[in-house]
């Protein structure tokens, strides 16, 4: 994803999303970042504070495509892929922290 598009997305305050599970329950997530991995775009999301969020619900990886300016998220069920995307996110976050020092 072009870094300018990502920055514009965050500048507009578009970092909170409501996602609905298969039972029709809504959950709010905060977007931490987008990650380009193997020519696909993924969103790294974390649940917002919510009484209905399970204690073990942590970071969620969603494959992302844009329809116009709106992201469409699909849950990544493959644990290896999700971990690889999370590792890529962590590497980039570490390198950005290093560059700020």
C-alpha distances in whole Angstrom, upper triangle without the diagonal:
4,6,8,7,7,10,12,11,13,16,17,18,16,16,19,19,22,22,25,26,29,32,30,30,27,25,23,20,19,15,14,11,8,8,6,10,12,9,9,7,10,11,14,16,20,23,25,28,30,33,32,30,31,32,30,27,24,20,19,16,15,13,11,10,11,14,14,13,14,12,15,15,17,19,18,22,22,23,22,18,18,19,17,14,16,17,14,13,17,17,14,16,19,18,17,20,22,20,22,25
4,5,5,7,9,10,11,13,14,16,18,16,17,20,21,24,24,28,29,32,35,33,33,30,28,25,22,20,17,16,12,10,10,9,13,15,12,12,11,13,14,16,19,22,25,26,30,32,36,35,32,34,34,33,29,27,23,22,19,18,16,14,13,13,16,15,14,15,15,17,18,20,22,22,26,25,26,25,22,21,23,20,17,19,20,16,15,19,18,15,17,19,18,16,20,21,19,20,24
4,5,5,6,9,10,11,12,14,16,15,15,19,20,24,24,28,30,32,35,33,33,29,27,24,21,19,15,14,11,9,10,10,14,17,15,15,12,14,14,15,18,21,24,25,28,31,34,34,31,33,33,32,28,25,22,21,19,18,17,15,16,15,18,17,15,17,16,19,19,22,23,23,26,26,26,26,22,21,22,20,17,18,19,15,14,17,16,13,14,17,15,13,17,18,16,17,21
4,5,5,6,8,10,10,12,15,14,15,19,20,24,25,29,31,34,36,34,33,30,28,25,22,20,16,16,13,12,14,14,17,20,18,17,15,16,16,18,20,23,25,26,29,31,35,35,32,35,35,34,31,28,24,24,22,21,20,17,17,15,18,16,14,16,16,19,20,23,25,25,29,29,30,29,26,25,26,24,20,21,22,19,17,20,20,16,17,20,18,16,19,21,18,19,22
4,5,5,6,9,10,11,13,12,13,17,18,21,22,25,28,30,33,31,30,27,25,23,20,18,14,15,12,10,13,13,17,19,16,15,13,14,14,16,18,21,23,24,27,29,33,32,30,32,33,32,29,26,23,22,19,18,17,14,13,11,14,12,10,12,12,16,17,20,22,23,26,27,28,27,24,23,25,23,19,21,22,19,17,20,21,17,18,21,20,18,21,23,21,21,25
4,5,5,6,9,10,11,10,11,14,15,19,20,24,26,29,31,29,28,25,23,20,17,14,11,11,8,7,10,11,15,18,16,14,11,12,11,13,14,17,20,21,24,26,30,30,27,29,30,29,25,23,19,18,17,16,15,13,13,12,15,14,11,12,12,15,16,19,20,20,24,25,25,25,22,20,22,20,17,17,19,16,14,17,18,14,14,18,17,15,18,20,19,19,22
4,5,5,6,9,10,10,11,15,17,21,22,26,28,31,33,31,30,27,24,21,18,15,12,12,10,10,13,14,18,21,19,18,15,15,14,15,16,19,21,21,25,27,31,31,28,31,31,30,27,24,21,21,19,19,19,16,17,15,18,17,13,15,15,18,19,22,23,24,27,28,28,28,25,23,24,23,19,20,21,18,16,18,19,15,15,18,17,14,17,19,17,17,21
4,5,5,6,9,9,11,15,16,20,22,25,28,31,33,31,30,26,24,21,19,16,14,14,12,12,15,17,20,23,21,19,16,17,15,17,18,20,22,22,25,27,31,31,29,32,32,32,28,26,23,22,21,20,20,17,16,14,16,14,11,13,14,17,19,22,24,25,29,30,30,30,27,25,27,26,22,22,24,21,19,22,22,19,18,22,21,18,20,23,21,20,24
4,6,6,7,6,8,11,13,16,18,21,24,27,29,27,26,22,21,17,15,13,10,12,10,10,14,15,19,22,20,18,14,14,12,14,15,17,19,19,22,24,28,28,26,28,29,29,25,23,20,19,18,17,17,14,14,12,14,13,9,10,10,14,15,19,20,22,26,27,27,28,25,23,24,24,20,20,23,20,17,20,21,18,18,21,21,18,21,24,22,21,25
4,5,5,6,6,10,12,16,18,22,25,28,30,27,26,22,20,16,14,11,9,10,9,11,14,16,20,23,22,20,16,15,13,13,13,15,17,17,20,22,26,26,24,27,27,27,24,21,18,18,18,17,18,15,16,15,17,16,13,13,13,16,17,20,21,22,26,27,27,28,25,22,24,24,20,19,22,20,16,19,20,17,16,19,20,16,18,21,20,19,23
4,5,8,9,12,15,19,21,25,28,31,32,30,28,25,23,19,17,14,13,13,13,14,17,19,23,26,25,23,19,19,16,17,17,19,20,19,22,25,28,29,27,30,30,30,27,25,22,22,22,21,22,19,19,17,19,18,14,15,16,19,20,24,25,26,30,31,31,31,29,26,28,27,23,23,25,23,20,22,23,20,18,22,22,18,20,23,21,19,23
4,6,8,11,13,17,19,23,26,29,30,28,26,23,21,18,16,14,13,14,14,15,19,21,24,27,25,23,20,19,17,18,17,19,20,19,22,24,27,28,26,29,30,30,27,25,23,22,22,21,21,18,18,16,17,15,12,13,14,17,19,23,24,26,29,31,31,32,29,27,29,28,25,24,27,25,22,24,26,22,21,25,25,21,23,26,25,23,27
4,6,8,11,14,17,21,24,27,28,25,24,20,18,14,13,11,10,12,13,14,18,21,24,27,26,23,19,18,15,16,15,16,17,15,18,20,24,24,23,26,27,27,24,22,20,20,20,19,20,18,19,17,18,17,13,13,14,17,18,21,22,24,28,30,30,31,28,25,27,27,23,23,25,24,20,22,24,22,20,23,24,21,22,25,24,23,26
4,6,8,11,14,17,20,24,25,23,21,17,16,13,11,9,8,11,11,12,16,19,22,25,23,20,17,16,13,14,13,14,15,14,18,19,23,23,21,24,25,25,22,20,18,17,17,16,17,14,15,13,15,14,11,10,10,13,14,18,19,21,25,27,27,28,25,23,25,25,21,21,24,22,19,21,24,21,20,23,24,21,23,26,25,24,28
4,7,10,13,16,19,22,24,22,20,16,14,10,8,6,5,8,9,11,14,17,20,23,22,19,16,14,10,11,9,11,12,11,15,17,20,20,18,21,22,22,19,17,14,14,14,14,16,14,15,15,17,17,13,12,11,13,13,17,17,19,22,24,24,25,23,20,22,22,19,18,21,20,16,18,21,19,17,21,22,19,20,24,24,22,26
4,7,10,13,16,20,21,18,16,13,10,7,6,5,6,9,11,13,17,20,22,25,25,21,18,15,12,12,9,10,10,9,12,13,17,17,15,18,20,20,17,16,14,13,15,14,16,15,17,16,18,18,15,13,12,13,13,16,16,19,22,24,24,26,23,20,22,23,20,19,22,22,18,20,23,21,20,23,25,22,23,27,27,25,28
4,6,10,13,16,17,15,13,10,8,6,5,6,8,11,13,14,17,20,22,24,24,20,17,14,11,12,9,10,9,9,13,13,17,16,14,17,19,20,16,15,14,12,13,12,14,13,15,14,15,17,14,11,10,11,10,13,14,17,19,22,22,25,22,19,22,23,20,19,23,22,19,21,24,23,21,25,27,25,26,29,29,28,31
4,7,10,13,14,11,10,6,5,4,6,9,11,14,16,17,20,22,24,27,26,22,19,17,14,14,11,11,10,10,12,12,15,13,13,16,18,19,15,16,15,13,15,13,16,14,16,16,17,18,16,13,12,11,11,13,14,17,19,22,23,25,23,20,23,25,21,21,25,25,22,24,27,26,24,28,30,28,29,32,33,32,35
4,7,10,11,9,8,6,5,6,7,11,12,15,16,17,19,21,22,25,24,20,18,15,13,13,11,12,10,11,14,13,15,13,12,15,18,17,14,15,14,11,13,11,13,13,15,16,16,18,17,13,12,10,9,10,10,14,16,19,20,23,21,18,21,23,20,20,23,24,21,24,27,26,25,28,30,29,30,33,33,33,36
4,7,8,6,5,4,6,9,11,14,15,19,20,20,22,24,25,27,26,23,20,18,16,17,14,14,12,14,16,14,15,13,12,15,18,18,15,16,16,13,15,13,15,15,17,18,18,21,20,16,14,12,11,11,11,15,16,20,21,24,22,20,23,25,22,22,26,26,24,26,30,29,28,31,33,32,33,36,37,37,39
4,5,5,5,7,8,11,12,16,17,20,21,21,23,25,25,27,27,23,21,18,17,17,15,15,13,15,17,15,16,12,12,13,17,16,13,15,16,13,14,13,15,16,18,20,20,23,22,19,17,14,12,11,10,13,14,17,18,22,21,18,21,24,22,22,25,26,24,26,30,29,29,32,34,33,34,37,38,38,40
4,5,7,10,12,15,16,20,21,23,24,24,25,27,26,28,28,24,23,20,19,20,18,19,17,19,20,18,18,15,15,16,19,18,16,18,19,16,17,15,17,18,20,21,22,25,25,21,19,16,14,12,11,15,14,18,19,23,22,20,23,25,24,24,28,28,27,29,32,32,32,35,37,36,37,40,41,41,44
4,6,9,11,15,17,21,22,25,27,27,28,30,30,31,31,28,26,24,22,22,20,20,17,19,20,17,17,13,14,15,19,19,16,19,20,18,19,18,20,21,23,24,24,27,27,23,21,19,17,16,15,18,17,21,22,26,25,23,26,28,27,26,30,31,30,31,35,35,34,37,39,38,39,42,43,43,45
4,6,10,13,15,19,21,24,25,25,27,29,30,31,31,27,25,23,21,22,19,19,16,18,19,16,16,13,14,16,20,20,17,20,20,18,20,18,20,20,22,23,22,25,24,21,19,17,16,15,15,19,19,23,24,27,26,24,27,29,27,27,30,31,29,31,35,34,33,36,39,37,38,42,42,42,44
4,7,10,13,17,19,22,24,24,26,29,29,31,31,27,25,22,20,20,17,16,13,14,15,12,12,9,10,13,16,17,14,17,18,16,18,17,20,20,22,23,23,26,25,21,19,17,16,16,15,19,19,22,23,27,25,23,25,28,26,25,29,30,28,29,33,32,31,34,37,35,36,39,40,40,42
4,7,10,13,16,19,21,22,24,27,28,30,30,26,23,20,18,18,15,14,11,11,13,10,12,9,10,13,16,17,14,16,16,15,17,16,19,18,20,21,21,23,22,18,17,15,14,15,14,18,19,23,23,26,25,22,25,27,24,24,27,28,26,27,31,30,29,32,34,33,33,37,37,37,39
4,7,10,13,16,18,19,22,24,25,28,28,24,21,18,15,15,11,10,7,8,10,8,10,8,7,11,14,14,11,13,13,12,14,14,17,17,20,20,21,23,21,18,16,15,13,14,13,17,18,21,21,24,23,20,22,24,22,21,24,25,22,24,27,27,25,28,31,29,30,33,34,33,36
4,7,10,13,15,17,20,23,24,27,27,23,20,17,14,13,10,9,6,6,8,8,11,10,9,13,15,15,12,13,12,12,14,14,17,17,19,19,20,22,19,16,15,15,13,15,14,17,19,22,22,25,23,20,22,24,21,20,23,24,21,22,26,25,23,26,28,27,27,30,31,30,33
4,6,9,12,14,16,20,21,24,24,21,17,14,11,10,6,5,4,5,9,10,13,12,10,13,14,15,11,10,9,9,11,11,15,14,17,18,19,21,18,15,13,14,12,14,13,15,17,20,20,22,20,17,19,20,17,16,20,20,17,19,22,21,19,22,25,23,23,27,28,27,29
4,6,9,12,15,18,20,24,23,20,17,14,10,9,6,5,6,6,10,12,16,16,13,16,16,16,13,11,10,10,12,12,15,14,17,17,20,21,18,15,13,15,13,15,15,17,19,21,21,22,21,17,19,20,17,15,18,18,15,17,20,18,16,20,22,20,20,24,24,23,26
4,6,8,11,15,17,20,20,17,13,11,7,6,5,7,9,10,14,16,19,19,16,18,19,18,15,13,10,10,10,10,13,12,14,15,18,18,15,14,11,13,11,14,14,15,18,20,19,21,18,15,17,18,14,13,16,16,12,14,17,15,14,18,19,17,18,22,22,21,24
4,7,10,14,16,19,19,17,13,11,8,5,6,7,10,11,15,17,21,21,18,19,19,18,15,12,9,10,10,12,14,13,16,17,20,21,18,17,14,16,14,16,16,16,19,20,19,20,18,15,15,16,13,11,14,13,9,11,14,12,10,14,16,14,15,18,19,18,21
4,7,10,13,16,16,14,10,8,6,5,7,10,13,15,18,21,24,24,21,22,22,21,18,15,11,11,10,11,12,11,14,15,18,19,16,15,13,15,13,15,15,15,19,19,19,19,16,14,15,15,11,10,13,11,8,10,13,10,9,13,14,12,14,17,17,17,20
4,7,10,13,13,10,7,6,5,6,9,12,16,17,21,23,26,25,22,24,24,23,19,17,13,12,10,9,10,9,11,12,16,17,14,14,11,13,12,13,14,14,17,18,18,18,15,13,14,13,10,10,13,10,8,12,13,11,11,15,15,14,17,19,19,19,23
4,6,10,10,8,6,5,6,7,11,14,18,20,24,25,29,27,24,25,25,23,20,17,14,13,10,10,9,10,12,14,18,19,17,17,13,15,13,14,14,13,17,16,16,15,12,11,12,10,7,9,10,7,6,10,11,9,11,14,14,14,16,18,18,20,23
4,7,6,6,5,6,9,11,14,18,21,24,27,29,32,31,27,28,28,26,23,21,17,15,12,12,10,10,11,13,17,18,17,17,14,15,14,15,16,14,17,17,17,16,12,12,14,11,8,11,12,9,9,13,12,11,13,16,15,16,19,20,20,22,25
4,6,5,6,7,11,12,16,19,22,25,28,30,33,31,28,28,28,26,23,20,17,15,12,12,10,11,13,16,19,21,20,20,17,17,15,15,15,13,16,14,15,13,9,10,11,8,7,10,10,8,10,13,12,12,15,17,16,17,20,21,22,24,26
4,6,8,10,14,15,19,22,25,28,32,33,36,34,31,31,31,28,26,23,20,18,14,14,12,13,14,17,20,22,22,22,19,18,17,16,17,14,16,14,16,13,10,12,13,10,9,13,13,11,13,16,15,15,18,20,19,21,24,24,24,27,29
4,7,10,13,16,19,23,26,28,32,33,36,34,31,32,33,30,27,25,21,19,15,14,11,11,12,14,17,19,19,19,16,16,16,16,17,15,18,17,18,16,13,15,16,13,12,15,16,13,15,18,17,16,19,22,21,21,25,26,25,27,30
4,7,10,13,16,20,23,25,29,30,33,31,28,29,30,27,24,22,19,16,12,11,7,8,8,11,15,17,17,16,13,13,12,12,13,12,15,14,16,15,11,12,15,12,10,14,15,13,14,17,17,16,19,21,21,21,24,26,25,27,30
4,7,10,13,17,19,22,26,27,30,28,25,26,27,25,22,20,16,14,10,9,6,5,7,9,13,15,14,14,10,11,10,11,12,11,15,15,16,16,12,12,14,13,10,12,14,12,12,15,16,15,16,19,19,19,22,24,24,25,28
4,7,10,13,16,19,22,23,26,25,22,23,23,21,18,16,12,10,7,5,4,5,8,11,15,17,15,14,10,10,8,9,10,9,13,13,14,14,10,9,12,11,7,10,12,11,10,13,15,14,15,18,19,18,21,23,23,24,27
4,6,10,13,15,19,20,23,22,19,20,21,19,16,14,10,8,6,5,6,6,10,11,15,17,15,13,9,10,8,9,10,10,14,15,15,16,13,10,13,13,9,10,13,12,10,13,15,14,14,17,19,18,20,22,23,23,26
4,7,10,13,16,18,21,20,17,18,18,16,13,11,7,6,5,7,9,10,13,15,18,20,18,16,13,13,11,12,11,11,14,15,14,15,13,9,11,12,8,7,11,11,8,10,13,12,12,15,17,16,17,20,21,21,24
4,7,9,13,14,18,17,13,15,15,14,11,9,6,5,6,8,11,11,15,16,19,21,18,16,13,13,10,12,11,12,14,16,15,17,15,12,13,15,12,10,14,14,11,13,16,16,14,17,20,18,19,23,23,23,26
4,7,10,12,15,14,11,12,12,12,8,6,5,6,9,11,14,15,18,20,22,24,21,19,16,16,14,15,13,14,16,18,16,18,17,14,15,17,14,12,15,16,13,14,18,17,15,18,21,20,20,23,24,24,26
4,7,8,11,10,7,10,10,11,7,7,7,8,11,13,16,17,20,21,23,25,22,20,17,17,14,16,14,16,17,19,18,21,20,16,17,20,17,15,19,20,17,18,21,21,19,22,24,23,23,27,28,27,29
4,6,10,10,8,11,12,13,10,10,11,12,15,16,19,19,22,23,25,26,23,20,18,19,17,18,17,19,21,23,22,24,23,20,21,23,21,18,22,22,19,20,23,23,20,23,26,24,24,27,28,27,29
4,7,9,7,10,10,13,11,11,13,14,18,19,23,23,26,26,28,29,26,24,22,22,20,22,20,22,23,26,24,27,26,22,23,26,24,21,24,25,22,22,26,26,23,25,28,27,26,29,31,29,31
4,5,5,9,10,13,11,13,14,15,19,20,23,24,26,27,28,30,27,24,23,22,20,21,20,22,23,26,25,28,27,23,25,27,25,23,26,28,25,25,29,28,26,28,31,30,29,33,34,33,34
4,6,8,10,13,12,14,17,18,21,22,26,27,29,30,31,33,31,27,26,25,23,24,22,24,24,27,26,29,29,25,26,30,28,25,29,30,27,28,31,31,29,31,34,33,32,36,37,36,37
4,6,9,12,10,13,16,16,19,20,24,24,27,28,29,31,29,26,24,23,21,21,19,21,21,24,24,27,27,23,25,28,26,24,28,29,27,27,31,31,29,31,34,33,33,36,38,37,38
4,6,8,7,9,12,13,16,17,21,22,25,26,28,30,28,25,22,21,19,19,16,19,19,22,20,24,23,20,21,24,23,21,24,26,23,24,27,28,26,28,31,30,30,33,35,34,35
4,5,5,9,12,13,17,18,22,24,27,29,30,33,31,27,25,23,20,20,17,18,18,20,19,22,23,19,20,24,23,20,23,26,23,24,27,28,26,28,31,31,30,33,35,35,36
4,6,8,12,13,17,20,23,25,29,30,32,35,32,29,27,26,22,22,19,20,19,21,19,22,23,19,20,23,22,20,22,25,23,22,26,27,25,26,30,29,28,31,34,33,34
4,6,10,11,15,17,21,23,27,29,31,34,32,29,26,24,21,20,17,17,16,18,15,19,20,16,16,20,19,17,19,22,20,20,24,25,23,25,28,28,27,30,32,32,33
4,7,8,12,14,18,20,23,25,28,30,28,25,22,21,17,17,13,14,14,16,14,17,18,14,15,18,17,15,18,20,18,18,22,23,21,23,26,26,26,29,31,30,32
4,6,10,13,16,18,22,24,27,29,27,24,21,20,17,16,13,14,14,16,13,16,16,12,13,16,14,12,15,17,15,15,18,19,18,19,23,22,22,25,27,27,28
4,7,10,13,15,19,21,24,26,24,21,18,18,14,14,12,12,13,14,12,14,14,10,10,13,11,9,12,14,11,12,16,16,15,17,20,20,20,23,24,24,26
4,6,10,12,16,18,21,23,21,19,15,14,11,11,8,8,10,12,11,13,12,8,10,12,10,9,13,14,12,14,17,17,16,19,21,21,22,25,26,26,29
4,7,9,13,16,19,21,20,17,14,13,9,9,7,6,9,10,10,11,9,6,9,10,7,7,11,12,10,13,16,16,16,18,20,20,22,24,25,26,28
4,6,10,12,15,18,17,14,10,9,6,5,5,5,9,11,12,13,10,8,12,12,10,11,14,14,13,16,18,18,18,21,22,22,24,26,27,28,30
4,7,10,13,16,16,13,10,8,6,5,6,6,10,11,13,14,10,9,13,13,10,12,15,14,14,17,19,18,19,22,23,23,25,27,28,29,31
4,7,10,12,12,10,6,6,5,6,9,10,14,15,17,17,14,13,16,16,12,14,17,16,15,18,20,18,19,23,23,22,25,27,27,28,31
4,7,9,10,8,6,5,7,9,12,13,16,18,20,20,17,16,19,19,15,18,20,18,18,21,23,21,22,26,26,25,27,30,29,30,33
4,6,6,5,4,6,9,11,15,16,20,21,23,24,20,19,23,22,18,20,23,21,20,23,24,22,23,27,27,25,28,31,30,30,34
4,6,5,6,7,11,13,17,19,22,24,26,27,23,23,26,25,22,24,27,25,23,27,28,26,27,31,30,29,32,34,33,33,37
4,6,8,10,14,16,20,22,25,27,29,30,26,25,28,27,24,26,28,26,25,28,29,27,27,31,31,29,32,34,33,33,37
4,7,10,13,16,19,21,25,27,28,29,25,24,27,26,23,24,27,24,23,26,27,24,25,29,28,26,29,31,30,30,34
4,7,10,13,16,19,22,24,26,27,24,22,25,25,21,22,26,24,22,25,27,24,24,28,28,26,29,32,31,31,34
4,6,10,13,15,18,20,22,23,20,18,21,21,18,19,22,20,19,22,24,22,22,26,26,24,27,30,29,29,33
4,7,10,13,16,18,20,22,18,17,20,21,17,19,22,21,19,23,25,23,24,27,28,27,29,32,31,32,35
4,7,9,12,15,17,18,15,14,17,18,15,16,19,19,17,20,23,21,22,25,26,25,27,30,30,31,34
4,6,9,12,14,16,13,12,16,16,14,16,19,19,18,21,23,22,23,26,27,27,29,31,32,33,35
4,6,9,11,13,11,9,13,14,13,14,17,17,17,19,22,22,22,25,27,26,28,31,31,32,35
4,6,8,10,7,6,10,11,10,11,14,15,15,17,20,20,21,23,25,25,27,29,30,31,34
4,6,9,8,7,11,12,12,13,16,17,18,19,22,23,23,25,27,28,29,31,33,34,36
4,6,5,6,9,10,11,12,14,16,17,18,20,21,23,24,26,27,29,30,32,33,35
4,5,5,6,9,10,10,12,14,15,16,18,20,21,22,24,26,27,28,30,31,33
4,5,5,6,9,10,10,12,14,15,16,18,20,21,22,24,26,27,29,30,32
4,5,5,6,9,10,11,12,14,15,17,18,20,21,23,24,26,27,29,31
4,5,5,6,9,10,11,12,14,15,16,18,20,21,22,24,26,27,29
4,5,5,6,9,10,10,12,14,15,16,18,20,21,22,24,26,27
4,5,5,6,9,10,11,12,14,15,17,18,20,21,23,25,26
4,5,5,6,9,10,11,12,14,15,17,18,20,21,23,25
4,5,5,6,9,10,10,12,14,15,16,18,20,21,23
4,5,5,6,9,10,10,12,14,15,16,18,20,21
4,5,5,6,9,10,11,12,14,15,17,19,20
4,6,5,6,9,10,11,12,14,15,17,19
4,5,5,6,9,10,10,12,14,15,17
4,5,5,6,9,10,11,12,14,16
4,5,5,6,9,10,10,12,15
4,5,5,6,9,10,11,13
4,5,5,6,9,10,11
4,5,5,6,9,10
4,5,5,6,9
4,5,5,7
4,5,5
4,6
4
